[in-house]
Amino acid sequence: MLFRFAAPIVTVLSLCQSAFGLPFIAPRGTRDNSTPLRNVAYVQTFTDSSGNFLDLTQLVTQNTGVTHVILSSLHLDSPTEIHLNDNDIGSSYWDPLWPMVQTLQSSGVKVMLMMGGAARGSYVNLANNFDTYYPILLQILQDHNLDGFDFDVEENVALSVLLRLAQQFDADLGTDFILTAAPVASALRNGGNLNNVSWPDLDAAAASSVRPNGKLFNWYNAQFYEGWGTPNESSYESIINYGWDPSRIVMGTIVSAKAGSGWTPLSTLATDISAIRAKYPNFGGVFGWEYGVAGLSDGVSPVGWEAAIGEDLAS
C-alpha cells in the first residue's frame, strides 16, 4: 500500500450520515470466505488527532456492511522488533485494539493482518530467516485469534518464499484461515508491478484440493489506483479478460485524496460498482485504502464512507 507511518491525523466527522439500512451480518463462523461482494476495510490509521483510538466497532454498530477488516501494516524489522505500524505489536499501546477486534469478530466480521506495504524489508527478512520469523508470525496470529493474512509485497522476493509462507499457514491454521494478497491491478496481467513476482504464476502454483476454488489464496485485493489501474468497469474488465475469476478479484480504491493519488468520488464509484455488478454477478467486492482517512474528500466520516460502499454492494 502507500505509507507506513500513520500519524494521528483524523478528526472523526459526524456519524449521522452513516445510518444506512444494510443487511444483517451473519454470525462469525457462518460466512463463506470465498463469497463475493466483500466490503473490505484496510485500517492503518488507528488514532484521531488527539491520540485516541478510533472506535472500529462502529463498523458494525453503524451497520456499514463491512465484511473484512485488515489491520495494517506488520513489519518484521528484526526478531525482537515486530511492529504494527510504528509500535511493537506486543506492547500495551495496542491494548485498546484487541477488544474491538473481538467485537467485530463476534458480529461476523473477519479480521485479518496485512504484512508489508511501502516500508520494505519484511519479506526479504522472511526469505533470509524463514525458520526464525515464521514462528513469530504464527504466534501473533494465534495470540489474537485473527482470521487471515494479507500479503502486500512491494519488494523483490522469490515466488517460492511466498508459496512456502502460504503453504505453511494453510498447514498450521487450516483451510478456514483466509489467505489474500494485494498486488497492484496491472500485475495480475503481468504488467506493471511493485515486485518481481508473477502473480498468475504464483496463483497457478498455489493450488489446494481442499480450499475454495482449489487455491491457497482465497482472493486478491487488487490496487486499482496510483497509476496501476482505475476503479472502474474497463480497468476491472482488463483483469478479468486475462483469465481471473471475478469472485477472486476485489477492486481496491483510494478512500480520499489524503490516502494517495487516484481518488474517485463516492458518486462515481457507485456508478462503476453498479456497472461491474451488472456485468459480473460474481464480482468479488471492493476494498478501501485506508479507513482512517476515508471520506475526507467526499465530506463524510470514515464509517460513512464504508457504509456508502456497503449500500452500493447491497443495492
C-alpha positions as a LaTeX table, in Angstrom:
\begin{tabular}{lrrr}
\hline
Residue & $x$ (\AA) & $y$ (\AA) & $z$ (\AA) \\
\hline
Met1 & 0.00 & 0.00 & 0.00 \\
Leu2 & 1.08 & 3.59 & 0.23 \\
Phe3 & 2.70 & 4.51 & 3.50 \\
Arg4 & 3.85 & 3.12 & 6.77 \\
Phe5 & 3.64 & 5.97 & 9.20 \\
Ala6 & 0.08 & 6.53 & 10.37 \\
Ala7 & 0.26 & 9.80 & 12.26 \\
Pro8 & $-2.91$ & 10.68 & 14.18 \\
Ile9 & $-4.42$ & 12.87 & 11.50 \\
Val10 & $-8.07$ & 12.00 & 11.62 \\
Thr11 & $-10.84$ & 14.08 & 13.06 \\
Val12 & $-13.90$ & 11.86 & 13.13 \\
Leu13 & $-16.83$ & 13.59 & 11.47 \\
Ser14 & $-20.48$ & 13.33 & 12.35 \\
Leu15 & $-21.77$ & 9.77 & 12.28 \\
Cys16 & $-25.29$ & 10.72 & 11.40 \\
Gln17 & $-24.51$ & 10.33 & 7.69 \\
Ser18 & $-23.79$ & 6.61 & 8.13 \\
Ala19 & $-27.15$ & 5.29 & 9.15 \\
Phe20 & $-27.74$ & 3.17 & 6.06 \\
Gly21 & $-30.13$ & 0.26 & 6.43 \\
Leu22 & $-27.91$ & $-2.61$ & 5.30 \\
Pro23 & $-28.39$ & $-6.34$ & 5.68 \\
Phe24 & $-27.56$ & $-8.09$ & 8.93 \\
Ile25 & $-24.04$ & $-9.56$ & 9.06 \\
Ala26 & $-24.00$ & $-13.30$ & 9.63 \\
Pro27 & $-22.54$ & $-14.52$ & 12.95 \\
Arg28 & $-18.86$ & $-15.37$ & 12.99 \\
Gly29 & $-18.06$ & $-18.75$ & 11.53 \\
Thr30 & $-21.02$ & $-18.89$ & 9.13 \\
Arg31 & $-19.59$ & $-16.67$ & 6.39 \\
Asp32 & $-18.03$ & $-18.46$ & 3.43 \\
Asn33 & $-14.62$ & $-16.88$ & 2.95 \\
Ser34 & $-14.94$ & $-17.29$ & $-0.82$ \\
Thr35 & $-18.28$ & $-15.46$ & $-1.04$ \\
Pro36 & $-18.18$ & $-12.46$ & $-3.42$ \\
Leu37 & $-19.37$ & $-8.93$ & $-2.68$ \\
Arg38 & $-16.86$ & $-8.40$ & 0.07 \\
Asn39 & $-16.65$ & $-4.95$ & 1.62 \\
Val40 & $-13.06$ & $-4.82$ & 2.86 \\
Ala41 & $-11.65$ & $-2.05$ & 5.07 \\
Tyr42 & $-7.90$ & $-1.68$ & 5.45 \\
Val43 & $-7.06$ & 0.10 & 8.71 \\
Gln44 & $-3.66$ & 1.74 & 9.17 \\
Thr45 & $-4.58$ & 4.96 & 10.97 \\
Phe46 & $-5.78$ & 3.79 & 14.37 \\
Thr47 & $-5.98$ & 7.07 & 16.30 \\
Asp48 & $-7.52$ & 10.51 & 15.90 \\
Ser49 & $-5.72$ & 13.86 & 16.14 \\
Ser50 & $-5.78$ & 13.63 & 19.96 \\
Gly51 & $-4.24$ & 10.18 & 20.04 \\
Asn52 & $-7.49$ & 8.42 & 20.91 \\
Phe53 & $-8.16$ & 5.11 & 19.21 \\
Leu54 & $-10.81$ & 5.17 & 16.51 \\
Asp55 & $-13.83$ & 3.10 & 17.50 \\
Leu56 & $-13.71$ & 0.32 & 14.94 \\
Thr57 & $-16.83$ & $-1.25$ & 16.43 \\
Gln58 & $-18.79$ & 1.50 & 14.64 \\
Leu59 & $-18.28$ & $-0.58$ & 11.52 \\
Val60 & $-20.90$ & $-2.94$ & 12.92 \\
Thr61 & $-22.94$ & $-0.67$ & 15.19 \\
Gln62 & $-23.45$ & 1.74 & 12.27 \\
Asn63 & $-24.43$ & $-1.15$ & 10.00 \\
Thr64 & $-21.87$ & $-0.44$ & 7.28 \\
Gly65 & $-21.94$ & $-3.86$ & 5.67 \\
Val66 & $-18.17$ & $-4.26$ & 6.12 \\
Thr67 & $-17.27$ & $-7.93$ & 5.85 \\
His68 & $-13.50$ & $-7.89$ & 6.42 \\
Val69 & $-11.12$ & $-5.59$ & 8.31 \\
Ile70 & $-7.41$ & $-5.82$ & 7.53 \\
Leu71 & $-5.06$ & $-4.43$ & 10.18 \\
Ser72 & $-2.08$ & $-2.75$ & 8.53 \\
Ser73 & 0.86 & $-2.94$ & 8.40 \\
Leu74 & 3.03 & $-5.55$ & 10.13 \\
His75 & 6.81 & $-5.15$ & 9.78 \\
Leu76 & 9.46 & $-7.76$ & 10.56 \\
Asp77 & 12.21 & $-5.31$ & 11.47 \\
Ser78 & 14.20 & $-7.84$ & 13.50 \\
Pro79 & 13.37 & $-10.98$ & 15.51 \\
Thr80 & 12.91 & $-8.77$ & 18.58 \\
Glu81 & 11.27 & $-5.83$ & 16.78 \\
Ile82 & 7.95 & $-6.78$ & 15.20 \\
His83 & 5.94 & $-3.64$ & 14.60 \\
Leu84 & 2.34 & $-2.95$ & 13.71 \\
Asn85 & 2.97 & 0.43 & 12.10 \\
Asp86 & 5.29 & 2.27 & 14.49 \\
Asn87 & 4.70 & 0.28 & 17.68 \\
Asp88 & 5.69 & $-3.17$ & 18.84 \\
Ile89 & 2.72 & $-5.41$ & 18.25 \\
Gly90 & 3.16 & $-6.93$ & 21.69 \\
Ser91 & 3.21 & $-3.61$ & 23.54 \\
Ser92 & 0.44 & $-2.21$ & 25.73 \\
Tyr93 & $-0.04$ & 0.54 & 23.14 \\
Trp94 & $-2.33$ & $-1.83$ & 21.28 \\
Asp95 & $-4.43$ & $-2.83$ & 24.29 \\
Pro96 & $-7.47$ & $-0.80$ & 23.10 \\
Leu97 & $-7.39$ & $-2.53$ & 19.71 \\
Trp98 & $-7.83$ & $-6.19$ & 20.61 \\
Pro99 & $-11.22$ & $-5.92$ & 22.38 \\
Met100 & $-12.52$ & $-4.08$ & 19.31 \\
Val101 & $-11.23$ & $-6.91$ & 17.14 \\
Gln102 & $-13.18$ & $-9.39$ & 19.26 \\
Thr103 & $-16.34$ & $-7.30$ & 18.96 \\
Leu104 & $-16.01$ & $-7.14$ & 15.19 \\
Gln105 & $-15.49$ & $-10.88$ & 15.02 \\
Ser106 & $-18.45$ & $-11.66$ & 17.25 \\
Ser107 & $-20.58$ & $-9.65$ & 14.80 \\
Gly108 & $-19.44$ & $-11.69$ & 11.82 \\
Val109 & $-16.63$ & $-9.50$ & 10.51 \\
Lys110 & $-13.41$ & $-11.30$ & 9.63 \\
Val111 & $-10.32$ & $-9.51$ & 10.95 \\
Met112 & $-7.02$ & $-10.08$ & 9.20 \\
Leu113 & $-3.42$ & $-8.88$ & 9.40 \\
Met114 & $-1.50$ & $-7.38$ & 6.49 \\
Met115 & 2.27 & $-7.56$ & 6.24 \\
Gly116 & 4.44 & $-5.41$ & 4.02 \\
Gly117 & 3.49 & $-2.32$ & 2.08 \\
Ala118 & 5.73 & 0.57 & 1.17 \\
Ala119 & 8.10 & 0.01 & 4.12 \\
Arg120 & 10.15 & $-2.78$ & 2.62 \\
Gly121 & 12.19 & $-5.49$ & 4.28 \\
Ser122 & 9.71 & $-7.89$ & 5.87 \\
Tyr123 & 9.59 & $-10.39$ & 3.01 \\
Val124 & 13.33 & $-10.22$ & 2.43 \\
Asn125 & 13.93 & $-10.86$ & 6.13 \\
Leu126 & 11.48 & $-13.76$ & 5.98 \\
Ala127 & 13.26 & $-15.19$ & 2.95 \\
Asn128 & 16.64 & $-14.99$ & 4.66 \\
Asn129 & 15.47 & $-16.31$ & 8.04 \\
Phe130 & 12.20 & $-18.17$ & 7.49 \\
Asp131 & 12.67 & $-20.53$ & 10.43 \\
Thr132 & 13.23 & $-17.55$ & 12.74 \\
Tyr133 & 10.41 & $-15.29$ & 11.60 \\
Tyr134 & 7.67 & $-17.73$ & 10.71 \\
Pro135 & 7.07 & $-18.98$ & 14.29 \\
Ile136 & 6.80 & $-15.33$ & 15.38 \\
Leu137 & 4.20 & $-14.63$ & 12.71 \\
Leu138 & 2.24 & $-17.74$ & 13.61 \\
Gln139 & 2.24 & $-16.83$ & 17.30 \\
Ile140 & 0.92 & $-13.32$ & 16.60 \\
Leu141 & $-1.95$ & $-14.67$ & 14.52 \\
Gln142 & $-2.82$ & $-17.29$ & 17.12 \\
Asp143 & $-2.47$ & $-14.97$ & 20.13 \\
His144 & $-5.02$ & $-12.56$ & 18.66 \\
Asn145 & $-7.24$ & $-15.18$ & 17.04 \\
Leu146 & $-7.03$ & $-13.42$ & 13.68 \\
Asp147 & $-8.97$ & $-14.77$ & 10.73 \\
Gly148 & $-6.49$ & $-14.30$ & 7.93 \\
Phe149 & $-3.29$ & $-12.86$ & 6.49 \\
Asp150 & $-2.81$ & $-10.44$ & 3.59 \\
Phe151 & 0.42 & $-10.44$ & 1.54 \\
Asp152 & 1.26 & $-6.87$ & 0.45 \\
Val153 & 4.55 & $-7.48$ & $-1.32$ \\
Glu154 & 6.25 & $-4.31$ & $-2.52$ \\
Glu155 & 9.80 & $-5.62$ & $-2.74$ \\
Asn156 & 11.57 & $-8.25$ & $-4.81$ \\
Val157 & 11.30 & $-11.72$ & $-3.33$ \\
Ala158 & 11.35 & $-15.23$ & $-4.76$ \\
Leu159 & 7.96 & $-16.68$ & $-5.66$ \\
Ser160 & 8.96 & $-19.79$ & $-3.72$ \\
Val161 & 9.13 & $-17.80$ & $-0.46$ \\
Leu162 & 5.55 & $-16.56$ & $-0.81$ \\
Leu163 & 4.38 & $-20.04$ & $-1.77$ \\
Arg164 & 6.13 & $-21.55$ & 1.24 \\
Leu165 & 4.54 & $-19.00$ & 3.57 \\
Ala166 & 1.06 & $-19.65$ & 2.18 \\
Gln167 & 1.52 & $-23.41$ & 2.39 \\
Gln168 & 2.79 & $-23.20$ & 5.96 \\
Phe169 & $-0.12$ & $-21.02$ & 7.08 \\
Asp170 & $-2.51$ & $-23.47$ & 5.45 \\
Ala171 & $-0.89$ & $-26.42$ & 7.20 \\
Asp172 & $-0.79$ & $-24.78$ & 10.62 \\
Leu173 & $-4.01$ & $-22.74$ & 10.64 \\
Gly174 & $-6.33$ & $-24.80$ & 8.47 \\
Thr175 & $-8.49$ & $-24.28$ & 5.42 \\
Asp176 & $-10.77$ & $-21.72$ & 7.10 \\
Phe177 & $-7.85$ & $-19.33$ & 7.62 \\
Ile178 & $-8.11$ & $-16.64$ & 4.93 \\
Leu179 & $-5.13$ & $-16.01$ & 2.65 \\
Thr180 & $-5.17$ & $-12.97$ & 0.38 \\
Ala181 & $-2.64$ & $-10.80$ & $-1.43$ \\
Ala182 & $-2.66$ & $-7.16$ & $-2.53$ \\
Pro183 & $-0.83$ & $-6.78$ & $-5.84$ \\
Val184 & $-1.30$ & $-3.71$ & $-7.99$ \\
Ala185 & $-4.00$ & $-4.39$ & $-10.55$ \\
Ser186 & $-1.71$ & $-4.36$ & $-13.58$ \\
Ala187 & 0.45 & $-7.09$ & $-12.03$ \\
Leu188 & $-2.46$ & $-9.52$ & $-12.30$ \\
Arg189 & $-2.00$ & $-9.43$ & $-16.08$ \\
Asn190 & 1.81 & $-9.47$ & $-15.79$ \\
Gly191 & 2.01 & $-5.73$ & $-16.41$ \\
Gly192 & 3.49 & $-3.03$ & $-14.17$ \\
Asn193 & 4.42 & $-4.34$ & $-10.75$ \\
Leu194 & 5.87 & $-3.31$ & $-7.38$ \\
Asn195 & 7.84 & $-6.56$ & $-7.10$ \\
Asn196 & 9.33 & $-9.26$ & $-9.30$ \\
Val197 & 6.54 & $-11.78$ & $-8.63$ \\
Ser198 & 4.40 & $-13.13$ & $-11.43$ \\
Trp199 & 1.06 & $-13.28$ & $-9.65$ \\
Pro200 & $-0.55$ & $-15.50$ & $-12.31$ \\
Asp201 & 2.35 & $-17.95$ & $-11.89$ \\
Leu202 & 2.12 & $-17.84$ & $-8.10$ \\
Asp203 & $-1.61$ & $-18.42$ & $-8.19$ \\
Ala204 & $-1.15$ & $-21.40$ & $-10.51$ \\
Ala205 & 1.45 & $-22.89$ & $-8.17$ \\
Ala206 & $-0.56$ & $-22.17$ & $-5.01$ \\
Ala207 & $-3.04$ & $-24.99$ & $-5.53$ \\
Ser208 & $-5.06$ & $-26.75$ & $-2.85$ \\
Ser209 & $-7.59$ & $-29.55$ & $-3.24$ \\
Val210 & $-9.45$ & $-28.58$ & $-0.07$ \\
Arg211 & $-9.59$ & $-24.78$ & $-0.16$ \\
Pro212 & $-12.06$ & $-22.53$ & $-2.06$ \\
Asn213 & $-11.61$ & $-22.62$ & $-5.85$ \\
Gly214 & $-8.83$ & $-25.13$ & $-5.40$ \\
Lys215 & $-6.46$ & $-22.30$ & $-4.47$ \\
Leu216 & $-4.42$ & $-21.38$ & $-1.42$ \\
Phe217 & $-5.25$ & $-17.71$ & $-1.95$ \\
Asn218 & $-8.93$ & $-17.06$ & $-1.35$ \\
Trp219 & $-8.86$ & $-13.84$ & $-3.36$ \\
Tyr220 & $-6.75$ & $-10.84$ & $-4.39$ \\
Asn221 & $-7.18$ & $-7.27$ & $-3.12$ \\
Ala222 & $-6.03$ & $-5.56$ & $-6.31$ \\
Gln223 & $-4.83$ & $-1.95$ & $-6.12$ \\
Phe224 & $-6.71$ & $-0.03$ & $-8.82$ \\
Tyr225 & $-5.04$ & 3.32 & $-8.05$ \\
Glu226 & $-1.72$ & 5.19 & $-8.03$ \\
Gly227 & $-1.49$ & 4.67 & $-11.81$ \\
Trp228 & $-1.74$ & 0.86 & $-11.62$ \\
Gly229 & $-5.41$ & 0.85 & $-12.60$ \\
Thr230 & $-8.63$ & 2.78 & $-12.11$ \\
Pro231 & $-11.58$ & 1.52 & $-10.05$ \\
Asn232 & $-13.97$ & 1.35 & $-12.98$ \\
Glu233 & $-15.57$ & $-1.17$ & $-15.31$ \\
Ser234 & $-13.00$ & $-1.10$ & $-18.12$ \\
Ser235 & $-9.97$ & $-1.41$ & $-15.84$ \\
Tyr236 & $-11.58$ & $-4.23$ & $-13.87$ \\
Glu237 & $-12.58$ & $-5.97$ & $-17.10$ \\
Ser238 & $-8.97$ & $-5.91$ & $-18.33$ \\
Ile239 & $-8.00$ & $-8.09$ & $-15.37$ \\
Ile240 & $-10.91$ & $-10.49$ & $-15.80$ \\
Asn241 & $-10.14$ & $-10.83$ & $-19.51$ \\
Tyr242 & $-6.69$ & $-12.09$ & $-18.55$ \\
Gly243 & $-8.38$ & $-15.16$ & $-17.08$ \\
Trp244 & $-9.16$ & $-14.28$ & $-13.47$ \\
Asp245 & $-12.42$ & $-15.33$ & $-11.83$ \\
Pro246 & $-14.30$ & $-12.14$ & $-10.82$ \\
Ser247 & $-15.18$ & $-13.71$ & $-7.47$ \\
Arg248 & $-11.47$ & $-13.69$ & $-6.61$ \\
Ile249 & $-10.72$ & $-10.09$ & $-7.58$ \\
Val250 & $-11.64$ & $-7.39$ & $-5.06$ \\
Met251 & $-11.39$ & $-3.92$ & $-6.60$ \\
Gly252 & $-9.30$ & $-1.55$ & $-4.49$ \\
Thr253 & $-9.81$ & 2.19 & $-4.36$ \\
Ile254 & $-8.31$ & 5.20 & $-2.60$ \\
Val255 & $-10.75$ & 6.48 & 0.04 \\
Ser256 & $-9.76$ & 10.17 & $-0.21$ \\
Ala257 & $-7.13$ & 12.38 & $-1.78$ \\
Lys258 & $-5.34$ & 12.21 & 1.59 \\
Ala259 & $-4.70$ & 8.49 & 1.05 \\
Gly260 & $-2.82$ & 8.89 & $-2.22$ \\
Ser261 & $-3.34$ & 9.56 & $-5.90$ \\
Gly262 & $-6.18$ & 8.20 & $-7.96$ \\
Trp263 & $-9.05$ & 9.15 & $-5.66$ \\
Thr264 & $-12.54$ & 8.53 & $-7.08$ \\
Pro265 & $-15.63$ & 10.26 & $-5.61$ \\
Leu266 & $-18.28$ & 8.09 & $-3.98$ \\
Ser267 & $-20.83$ & 9.12 & $-6.60$ \\
Thr268 & $-18.58$ & 7.86 & $-9.40$ \\
Leu269 & $-17.76$ & 4.68 & $-7.51$ \\
Ala270 & $-21.47$ & 3.96 & $-7.11$ \\
Thr271 & $-21.94$ & 4.09 & $-10.87$ \\
Asp272 & $-18.88$ & 1.95 & $-11.55$ \\
Ile273 & $-19.78$ & $-0.65$ & $-8.93$ \\
Ser274 & $-23.28$ & $-0.93$ & $-10.39$ \\
Ala275 & $-21.87$ & $-1.46$ & $-13.90$ \\
Ile276 & $-19.39$ & $-4.08$ & $-12.73$ \\
Arg277 & $-22.04$ & $-5.95$ & $-10.79$ \\
Ala278 & $-24.30$ & $-5.98$ & $-13.84$ \\
Lys279 & $-21.55$ & $-7.46$ & $-15.99$ \\
Tyr280 & $-20.12$ & $-9.80$ & $-13.34$ \\
Pro281 & $-22.78$ & $-11.14$ & $-10.93$ \\
Asn282 & $-19.98$ & $-12.89$ & $-9.01$ \\
Phe283 & $-18.00$ & $-9.64$ & $-8.56$ \\
Gly284 & $-15.51$ & $-10.06$ & $-5.73$ \\
Gly285 & $-16.23$ & $-6.77$ & $-3.97$ \\
Val286 & $-14.44$ & $-3.56$ & $-3.02$ \\
Phe287 & $-11.69$ & $-2.54$ & $-0.63$ \\
Gly288 & $-10.74$ & 0.94 & 0.51 \\
Trp289 & $-7.25$ & 2.18 & 1.44 \\
Glu290 & $-7.43$ & 3.24 & 4.18 \\
Tyr291 & $-10.17$ & 3.60 & 6.80 \\
Gly292 & $-8.71$ & 6.34 & 8.99 \\
Val293 & $-8.81$ & 8.94 & 6.21 \\
Ala294 & $-11.88$ & 7.65 & 4.40 \\
Gly295 & $-14.45$ & 10.19 & 3.27 \\
Leu296 & $-12.32$ & 13.31 & 3.75 \\
Ser297 & $-12.71$ & 14.27 & 0.09 \\
Asp298 & $-16.40$ & 13.33 & 0.00 \\
Gly299 & $-17.35$ & 15.25 & 3.14 \\
Val300 & $-18.34$ & 12.17 & 5.13 \\
Ser301 & $-16.85$ & 10.31 & 8.08 \\
Pro302 & $-14.80$ & 7.13 & 7.66 \\
Val303 & $-17.70$ & 5.00 & 8.83 \\
Gly304 & $-20.00$ & 6.91 & 6.48 \\
Trp305 & $-17.71$ & 6.18 & 3.54 \\
Glu306 & $-17.70$ & 2.46 & 4.35 \\
Ala307 & $-21.49$ & 2.48 & 4.69 \\
Ala308 & $-21.84$ & 4.12 & 1.29 \\
Ile309 & $-19.78$ & 1.35 & $-0.30$ \\
Gly310 & $-21.81$ & $-1.20$ & 1.62 \\
Glu311 & $-25.00$ & 0.27 & 0.22 \\
Asp312 & $-23.60$ & 0.17 & $-3.32$ \\
Leu313 & $-22.77$ & $-3.51$ & $-2.89$ \\
Ala314 & $-26.12$ & $-4.36$ & $-1.34$ \\
Ser315 & $-28.39$ & $-2.48$ & $-3.75$ \\
\hline
\end{tabular}
